């Protein structure tokens, strides 16, 4: 059974959790390089991209809308559990399978020491690293910048050490919630990423209130206005060029004030009972999967 997850450039925190988290729950040899069975873990990985002949074992993944819905009626999909009710409804699954994003299982793993001196932190979506100027905005706002492309242990340490996480990155909010760091979810610049936020928050009965954060530069303003990525060659050439520098500098300062104002509003956090319930059910689902496939292999 081969571990399958999105491998981006730059790497993305939520997806990179797959590299280390599963070793705490799966016995040695459970995962291998056999592509006839795919272990589909952390991420928006329920997509129409996998070989039809491969068996897909979904363990806490979600549907993100990045591809058309896969045909799950062909007998080649097995669902241990999924991220949330949105995914279950879209795929016509038993609502009982809508437990939580599998990153909630970090609660049951050894965690790094919380980083010192974080205070308020901001974590952008990994696409905003290339498109946006968030490190500069954070410097102006006096907010700690968490880079979602850094190693997961570093990111987790910074989230643990934060008093508050402002997150455009959904897995920043998921991990913050799991580890009990209050968070504020920022409405993503690219509209395609919004569906999955409601999936995550509904699974934990969070009344999700996405907050507006002013774009960090002209390219992000274009993305927010048009619903496009802001990463095309024309957007990069014009809005990232010298002629746009006055606009971009103005955006830096307005976005910094916007971030400072966000840090003053009431943050979100699921109830302890909700996160404990979901964690227990996720652990039970993984244990059941291990028992099943260990028995089949015997």
C-alpha angles and dihedrals in degrees: 000000000000123000107237126193142139113279109196136182106258095030116248122227099226094049094043090059086077091070096065112012100069094057088074093058107031125068122241111282095019090113120048139146096278103127094191087086121036125202104213108197138153115012144043088300104142094107142140094249108092128100109270091225093056121092110234117211109193115205111179098324125140139216109249103179093244091126134016112282113278121242101254093174094080094087093246098102126080122183120207089172138319136223099260153318095294090061093044092050094047092051097038093241130156106278088228088072091064097094109138143290107297091237085080085079089076084085088072097049133079108273131209122250111276112259116248127241099014102132109162113008135189125207118188127202108271091246088061091063091074097031102039139054097225098141089059091046091052091051090054092045096047090239126137112249116222112199110214090204093064122098112290094240090058093047092048091049091053093047090050090050096048123101089206134006121209103198136192086164107082094209088054088061093041093053093041090053093046092050093042100249110144112242144189117211116221119213104253118247091226110061094211090073096058101080093067094054090063089047091056097043096045090054089063097035093247116160093228114216109181110206127217116243118185113246116264095226145351095282091057090046088055091049093049093047100044101030089236127124097254088222099104121117094253093051091047094046099046106027093036095045132095094266090062095050096102090050092048094048090051089050090052092058096041091048090049091054089045090053092048090052091049091055089063098058125090110278126221131244131161119243115271089239092055096050092044091050093049093046092052093049092047092051090049091050093051092046089052091050092050092050092049097050095038088054092047091051093049 
